[in-house]
Amino acid sequence: MSKVVKVLMALVMVTVLLVSVTGTVLANQRVEGDPYGIEVSPNVLNIDSYAISGNIHSNIPKNDNLTGVALTVDGQDIAEFGMGIDDLGHLVIKFDMGDVKAILDDGAKADFAVSFTYAGDSYIVYDSVDVIYPSK
């Protein structure tokens, strides 16, 4: 291959890597809150969907200072949920969609709350998402 082709291929690869890394960082930084916040995904809950799980993204650092994480939906505890970490070191919660659907009534919104202790201070952060009932 000629040097020009090699240089162009290298530039394309660098561009692809930069775009993917930048997109991930920007997506993770969209969660805002003072000092912490959450964002439920999906942002609309379809009662008739076949979705198995959902996620809650946050700007809460997931490290040894984070303890006592609890999740509620419309004031009712979700006993089992998973916790992970995103590319920026922030908490991600994975919940079972069936558990959430079992709680919801005919309301137009679902109110999610995550409570936790971070470095000895207690916090509760909230997000609400729309709920749709297509079969009604």
Contacts in CASP RR format, 6 or more apart in sequence:
PFRMAT RR
TARGET T0000
AUTHOR 0000-0000-0000
METHOD contacts of the structure
MODEL  1
MSKVVKVLMALVMVTVLLVSVTGTVLANQRVEGDPYGIEVSPNVLNIDSY
AISGNIHSNIPKNDNLTGVALTVDGQDIAEFGMGIDDLGHLVIKFDMGDV
KAILDDGAKADFAVSFTYAGDSYIVYDSVDVIYPSK
24 87 0 8 1.000
25 87 0 8 1.000
25 88 0 8 1.000
28 57 0 8 1.000
28 86 0 8 1.000
28 87 0 8 1.000
28 88 0 8 1.000
28 90 0 8 1.000
29 59 0 8 1.000
29 88 0 8 1.000
30 39 0 8 1.000
31 37 0 8 1.000
31 38 0 8 1.000
31 39 0 8 1.000
31 57 0 8 1.000
31 58 0 8 1.000
31 59 0 8 1.000
31 90 0 8 1.000
32 59 0 8 1.000
33 59 0 8 1.000
33 125 0 8 1.000
35 123 0 8 1.000
36 58 0 8 1.000
36 59 0 8 1.000
36 60 0 8 1.000
36 118 0 8 1.000
36 123 0 8 1.000
36 125 0 8 1.000
37 58 0 8 1.000
37 59 0 8 1.000
37 60 0 8 1.000
37 125 0 8 1.000
37 127 0 8 1.000
38 56 0 8 1.000
38 57 0 8 1.000
38 58 0 8 1.000
38 60 0 8 1.000
38 112 0 8 1.000
38 114 0 8 1.000
38 125 0 8 1.000
38 126 0 8 1.000
38 127 0 8 1.000
39 56 0 8 1.000
39 57 0 8 1.000
39 58 0 8 1.000
39 127 0 8 1.000
40 54 0 8 1.000
40 55 0 8 1.000
40 56 0 8 1.000
40 110 0 8 1.000
40 112 0 8 1.000
40 127 0 8 1.000
40 129 0 8 1.000
41 54 0 8 1.000
41 55 0 8 1.000
41 56 0 8 1.000
41 57 0 8 1.000
42 51 0 8 1.000
42 54 0 8 1.000
42 129 0 8 1.000
43 129 0 8 1.000
43 130 0 8 1.000
44 129 0 8 1.000
44 130 0 8 1.000
44 131 0 8 1.000
44 132 0 8 1.000
45 97 0 8 1.000
45 100 0 8 1.000
45 101 0 8 1.000
45 104 0 8 1.000
45 110 0 8 1.000
45 129 0 8 1.000
45 130 0 8 1.000
45 131 0 8 1.000
45 132 0 8 1.000
46 132 0 8 1.000
46 134 0 8 1.000
47 101 0 8 1.000
47 104 0 8 1.000
47 131 0 8 1.000
47 132 0 8 1.000
47 133 0 8 1.000
47 134 0 8 1.000
47 135 0 8 1.000
48 133 0 8 1.000
48 134 0 8 1.000
48 135 0 8 1.000
49 97 0 8 1.000
51 97 0 8 1.000
52 96 0 8 1.000
52 97 0 8 1.000
53 94 0 8 1.000
53 95 0 8 1.000
53 96 0 8 1.000
53 97 0 8 1.000
54 94 0 8 1.000
54 95 0 8 1.000
54 97 0 8 1.000
55 92 0 8 1.000
55 93 0 8 1.000
55 94 0 8 1.000
55 95 0 8 1.000
56 71 0 8 1.000
56 92 0 8 1.000
56 93 0 8 1.000
56 95 0 8 1.000
56 112 0 8 1.000
56 114 0 8 1.000
56 127 0 8 1.000
57 86 0 8 1.000
57 90 0 8 1.000
57 92 0 8 1.000
58 90 0 8 1.000
58 91 0 8 1.000
58 92 0 8 1.000
58 93 0 8 1.000
58 114 0 8 1.000
58 125 0 8 1.000
59 90 0 8 1.000
60 66 0 8 1.000
60 90 0 8 1.000
60 91 0 8 1.000
60 114 0 8 1.000
60 116 0 8 1.000
60 118 0 8 1.000
60 125 0 8 1.000
61 89 0 8 1.000
61 90 0 8 1.000
61 91 0 8 1.000
61 118 0 8 1.000
62 83 0 8 1.000
62 84 0 8 1.000
62 85 0 8 1.000
62 89 0 8 1.000
62 90 0 8 1.000
62 91 0 8 1.000
62 92 0 8 1.000
63 89 0 8 1.000
65 118 0 8 1.000
65 119 0 8 1.000
65 120 0 8 1.000
66 91 0 8 1.000
66 116 0 8 1.000
66 117 0 8 1.000
66 118 0 8 1.000
67 116 0 8 1.000
67 117 0 8 1.000
67 118 0 8 1.000
67 120 0 8 1.000
68 115 0 8 1.000
68 116 0 8 1.000
68 117 0 8 1.000
69 83 0 8 1.000
69 91 0 8 1.000
69 93 0 8 1.000
69 114 0 8 1.000
69 115 0 8 1.000
69 116 0 8 1.000
70 77 0 8 1.000
70 114 0 8 1.000
70 115 0 8 1.000
70 116 0 8 1.000
71 77 0 8 1.000
71 78 0 8 1.000
71 81 0 8 1.000
71 93 0 8 1.000
71 95 0 8 1.000
71 112 0 8 1.000
71 113 0 8 1.000
71 114 0 8 1.000
72 78 0 8 1.000
72 112 0 8 1.000
72 113 0 8 1.000
72 115 0 8 1.000
73 100 0 8 1.000
73 103 0 8 1.000
73 104 0 8 1.000
73 110 0 8 1.000
73 111 0 8 1.000
73 112 0 8 1.000
73 113 0 8 1.000
74 103 0 8 1.000
74 104 0 8 1.000
74 105 0 8 1.000
74 110 0 8 1.000
74 111 0 8 1.000
75 111 0 8 1.000
75 113 0 8 1.000
76 103 0 8 1.000
78 95 0 8 1.000
78 96 0 8 1.000
78 99 0 8 1.000
78 100 0 8 1.000
78 103 0 8 1.000
79 99 0 8 1.000
80 96 0 8 1.000
80 99 0 8 1.000
81 93 0 8 1.000
81 94 0 8 1.000
81 95 0 8 1.000
81 96 0 8 1.000
82 93 0 8 1.000
82 94 0 8 1.000
82 95 0 8 1.000
83 91 0 8 1.000
83 92 0 8 1.000
83 93 0 8 1.000
83 94 0 8 1.000
84 91 0 8 1.000
84 92 0 8 1.000
84 93 0 8 1.000
84 94 0 8 1.000
85 91 0 8 1.000
85 92 0 8 1.000
86 92 0 8 1.000
91 116 0 8 1.000
93 114 0 8 1.000
100 110 0 8 1.000
103 110 0 8 1.000
104 110 0 8 1.000
104 131 0 8 1.000
106 133 0 8 1.000
107 131 0 8 1.000
108 130 0 8 1.000
108 131 0 8 1.000
109 128 0 8 1.000
109 129 0 8 1.000
109 130 0 8 1.000
109 131 0 8 1.000
110 128 0 8 1.000
110 129 0 8 1.000
110 130 0 8 1.000
110 131 0 8 1.000
111 126 0 8 1.000
111 127 0 8 1.000
111 128 0 8 1.000
112 126 0 8 1.000
112 127 0 8 1.000
112 128 0 8 1.000
112 129 0 8 1.000
113 124 0 8 1.000
113 125 0 8 1.000
113 126 0 8 1.000
114 124 0 8 1.000
114 125 0 8 1.000
115 122 0 8 1.000
115 123 0 8 1.000
115 124 0 8 1.000
116 122 0 8 1.000
116 123 0 8 1.000
117 123 0 8 1.000
END
